[in-house]
Amino acid sequence: MHVEVRGLNKKFGEFQAVTDVHFTIEKGQLIGLLGPSGGGKTSILRMLAGLEQPDSGDILFHGQRVNDLPPQERGIGFVFQNYALFKHMTVAENIAFGLQVKKWPKAKIKARVDELVELTGLAGFEKRYPHQLSGGQRQRVAFARALAPEPQLLLLDEPFAAIDAKIRHELRSWLREMIDRLGITSIFVTHDQDEAIEVADEIMIINKGRLEQKGTPWEIYKDPKTPFVASFIGESTVIENIASLRGFEDVSAWPGTRALIRPEYIEVGFKEDFTQLLSATEKGRVSHVHFRGSEWLVEVEVGENKLVTYRSLEKDVLREGDEVLVLVHRAYLFNDNDSWVMENKLKAGPIAFEI
Amino acid sequence: MRRLWIGLTYIVFGLLLIVPVVRIAAGAWEEGWRGFAAGLTGPEALHALMMTGIIAVVVTLINTLFGVMLAVYLVRAKWLRPQLKRLLNSIVDLPFAVSPIIGGLMIVLLLGPETTLGALLGRMGVDIVYALPGMLIATLFVTFPLVIREVMPVLQEIGTQQEEAAHMLGAYPWTTFWRVTWPSIRWSVVYGVVLTVSRCLGEFGAVLVVSGNILFKTQTATTLVYQDVENFNLTEANSVALVLAAASIGLLLFMEWAKSRNSAGRHG
């Protein structure tokens, strides 16, 4: 389903939950609504579903304005954060509910339920009640139930929030695969960046009720349009005085400019590690190291600045107090007027030239 | 030491509950089976029991229907302003706060034959006070909160998500109520009904004031017992009282059975 939203606004009492949101979603896309808690993501989702009424703005499905259409008639499948399964019905009855409401013939209902049970890997569990299922199983029943009436749009409200980490990974890939196979337009809300980056075709970053940026995960990462977006993805450090770092001295031409440096933009090591770009490095001292399971988090002091970077487990372990060389590849700069990504000037080197 | 306390508890409960019932039974059988049967099947007794029965059935039906509806509106309706909801909530508790006799008096003062409304209805042939309608209203007032107070907490606890899920699947409010909400509140409605019936059987003060306790017209089982005790017609008093006590015990046992069915349903 082609979805378009224009000028969406919603206030709860005194609290402005959603301000002036516009976006368009193509048919068949999988979109992630990402942002901090209380940012308005779930409100937007619920307004799309018809469970809340916007104060102003238009919601269009296939070019038709649907603001006045009740949720019963919007043809949307909704998966709730806490599954919201019907406690007094079995798995099969839960899945069949939407079809019984639509008055499908019994044989057709049974066929569809069997198909979905197979699709979601719940064979053998049809007669169980929700309290007899695990969290992952319950979530799959919630999917099956939402998909049963062949909706044109699938909305998921933090579908994996209540599931433990290991199962979450499996369910994520399963969801991605399922949605690709069915080709159904989907929007899901999450506050987990990794989930959004892994699963979504495009991400919309929502903060304080505003849409900060919409783009592919790569676009958002490489080309953040606002400081919030730049800081939200990953664990960036804020640098007040960027001009004090080697290669960024030019920034003093724009007073009041601050910088966000992602851990991935910083390289830390010893003389042997930097063959070509040695001239662009400067001295630093390791102040902290944290083990993160898949990598080390290293805090380095460069002059008066504290920088944060990752270090592969393959490399030599750094210790607190080590004198190291630090190379800052690029920084995301922003001031009141503008924001842009700037490469380390010294990376070009005296030998490089442009043709 | 604990055994002493347990023993003491049993003794107190025995004195408060079992001894009076045994005493009533003994009093009812004072003149043997015939006395008991005569006490029960005498015309006043039969009429009084019938009045109690009618009131119990009608009041329970009305209060269950409106109680469930009001509970749903108070908890779920988004279009009711919160101040209005709070006010209605307090009004629901009013019958608990007010003595039943005051409740009965209220009805006499508002709908008695000397009032405008009462006189108007009286001319149309409908007597309110000192007739069945007044007794029904009095009992409705007194038992009003019982079903609502059972249903409201359950509605609040189960939350709106299941109902929203049903809406997304195409179910309109009526379908949603029957297939999703009702199964969750079914047992609390049963408890509420049991409480309402018990209260109707035992209601005395409000009904006494409103009905005037007119023999063969507005006398209920409870007011009959009251009158019989005053007139030293003890066999009849004890017989009817025994029937009421048996009914209460029966309802209690039914409630226990319903509770066990409910827990079985939950963990089934």
Interface residues (C-beta under 8 A of the other chain):
Chain A: A49 L51 P70 P71 Q72 E73 I76 G77 F78 F80 N82 A84 L85 F86 K87 H88 F97 G98 V101 K102 Y129 R145 A146 A148 P149
Chain B: Q161 Q162 E164 A165 A166 H167 M168 L169 G170 A171 Y172 T175 R179 V180 P183 S184 G268
